[in-house]
Amino acid sequence: MAKQHYKPEQIISKLREAEVELGRGLSVPLVCKQLGITDSTYYRWRQEYGGMHLDQARQLKYLE
């Protein structure tokens, strides 16, 4: 099975969706299942992109 690569903009939007669902009282495994990612991916993304806005992600990509 091939890995799917997400762009930073897509990652940030998925993290925002996850925040909304977690606010509704769902657990992390259920939210990850809805988003189609694993728990470890969610925590890795949250560590790297948590709290970023789209313009900051674009700037980070530009600097890399």
C-alpha positions as CSV (number, residue, x, y, z in Angstrom):
1,M,0.0,0.0,0.0
2,A,1.5,3.3,-1.1
3,K,2.0,6.1,1.4
4,Q,0.0,9.3,0.9
5,H,2.0,12.5,1.2
6,Y,0.2,15.6,2.5
7,K,1.1,19.2,1.9
8,P,1.5,21.4,4.9
9,E,-1.7,23.2,4.1
10,Q,-3.6,19.9,4.1
11,I,-2.0,18.9,7.4
12,I,-3.0,22.1,9.1
13,S,-6.6,21.8,7.9
14,K,-6.8,18.2,9.1
15,L,-5.4,19.3,12.5
16,R,-8.1,22.0,12.7
17,E,-10.8,19.4,11.9
18,A,-9.3,17.2,14.6
19,E,-9.5,20.1,17.1
20,V,-13.2,20.6,16.3
21,E,-14.0,16.9,16.7
22,L,-12.0,16.6,19.9
23,G,-13.9,19.6,21.2
24,R,-17.1,17.7,20.6
25,G,-15.9,15.0,23.0
26,L,-14.6,12.3,20.6
27,S,-11.5,10.4,21.4
28,V,-8.2,10.7,19.5
29,P,-8.4,7.2,17.9
30,L,-11.9,7.9,16.6
31,V,-10.9,11.3,15.2
32,C,-7.8,9.8,13.5
33,K,-10.0,7.1,12.0
34,Q,-12.3,9.8,10.6
35,L,-9.4,11.7,9.1
36,G,-7.8,8.5,7.7
37,I,-4.5,8.8,9.6
38,T,-2.8,6.9,12.4
39,D,-2.6,8.1,16.0
40,S,1.2,8.4,15.7
41,T,0.8,10.6,12.6
42,Y,-1.6,12.8,14.4
43,Y,0.8,13.4,17.3
44,R,3.7,13.9,15.0
45,W,1.8,16.5,13.0
46,R,0.6,18.2,16.1
47,Q,4.1,18.5,17.4
48,E,5.4,19.9,14.1
49,Y,2.5,22.0,12.9
50,G,0.4,22.6,16.0
51,G,-0.7,26.2,16.4
52,M,0.5,27.2,12.9
53,H,-1.6,29.1,10.4
54,L,-1.5,28.6,6.7
55,D,0.8,31.5,6.0
56,Q,3.3,30.3,8.5
57,A,3.3,26.8,6.9
58,R,4.0,28.4,3.5
59,Q,6.8,30.4,4.9
60,L,8.3,27.3,6.6
61,K,8.1,25.4,3.3
62,Y,9.8,28.4,1.5
63,L,12.6,28.5,4.0
64,E,13.3,24.7,3.7
